Amino acid sequence: MRADTGTPSAYIQPIYVTKPLSLGTRSDSVKQRDHRLRGPSGAGSERKEESPTLARKRPSTRLPESDKPAVPDELLKRARRVARRLYKAYPDAHCALHFESPLDLYVATVLSAQCTDERVNMVTPELFRQCRRVEDYLGLGTQRLEKLIQSTGFFRAKTKNILGGCQAMLERHDGEVPRTMEELVKIPGCGRKTANVILGNAFETPGITVDTHMGRLSRRLGFTSEKDPVKVEADLQRLIPEKDWTKFSHTVISHGREICDARRPLCEECPVRKDCPFPGSPEQMAEMESRARSRSQGPKKKTPTKAAAKATTRARRTPSTRPRPSGSSKADRTSKKKSG
Ligand code: SF4
């Protein structure tokens, strides 16, 4: 069993830990369909034989082409080099969530929002024991489901999403988890990030999952300057071959958890340091300075709000109506002098 890092997981690392993914029939049918689409494998010629119409039909998570200029050759080569080194450094990078079916993965993914994979994996065995189909979740009802998933946090919203998602799957997809990005993102609780996880790990459709680690590393490595996850995904799709998108996601996220921490990246131990523009960059220097400053200053002082600042100024200007102690006013002091 893989030891999870226990970091809050905006992202999920599926693991085929306790049992292999029981998608035998489905996977077989996908392989057969892909075989039909691609023609006989081997000799590296399958793509050439594929008609453009069939190629369009194969599910893909590729975003529409942006109007950005073509990727410079040097950046492309560097990105591929970084990817290769990371694959070598994390050969076992994979999903940390336990699941046996696409529905399990959908539910585990919803539960993993603002929660560690470890905690999710503690909750799901009992949940999956009771619920194998969408009807089981719907039959469980709100209160019982809330109780089962309570320890993952935000359990009311998660319950609503899971029940909404199961209802939608029952009504629109015969109780099955849909297999395309377009359909998945219409399911409650399933954004593009979750959809990429499900497609990549349960349906063999490559996808780049942009969570907080992927976003941070992509910017540090100079692969994107975007902050919006969809734009980051689009930039990465231009750099990494489609077949590697899922593997790339697991690998980069593992690297983000283990080495390239948000606050203290261990650059000196990093296998891609030579190809990373971040160490010594103005961005990193600024981060280090601000960390040093906050350490020396201790806890941050509370900045007064505009209203509070105004009130203070007004109080300074307004003469106080409180009686002064006798002898403290200017008049008192003058009369004292005269009498003295
Ligand atoms: S060199 Fe540092 S910033 Fe760059 S990827 Fe490695 S750990 Fe992250």
Residues whose N, C-alpha, C, O or C-beta is under 5 A from the ligand:
A	BS01	SF4	R220 I259 C260 P265 L266 C267 C270 V272 R273 C276 F278
